[in-house]
Amino acid sequence: MTNVNEVPADKLIETLANKLKEENIVKPPEWSEFVKTGSHAERPPQNDDWWYERCASLLRKVYLHGPIGLSDLQDFYGGKKKIKFAKRHQRSAGQSAIRKPLQQLESAGFIEKKELKGRIISGKGMSLIDKTSAVILKELAENNSELKRYV
């Protein structure tokens, strides 16, 4: 059985985002068009489908990093903020752009909350990611003869 570690992250996130969008599993809120993703960002995301990509990325992060809390995810999605003439300083990402997608994924049944430990991937979420990984690996194997021996 294939898993997340065997496929490129960008292809997995892109495919999962398309699947979440097509099946209307998550829905971006009205404010998502205008909000920055954190204090380190200078402008809002330029991609119109950034909400779906964030949800797919969160699914992958929760799958890989096991029970994980909101503050850890803030650090993952944070970045460096330019401060006039000083060195750049690390800033955490905004909580709302992480918490709301997590809540939507919880209501869809892909993520579960463990009390005092954080969030973990559910069986439904794990099967979605594993099946998507298998499809991506097959596509890569068809396009690249070197990967055929791994499938």
Helices and strands as residue ranges (DSSP letters): G 4-6, H 9-22, G 30-33, H 50-65, H 70-77, E 79-81, E 89-91, H 96-108, E 111-114, E 118-121, H 123-143, G 145-150
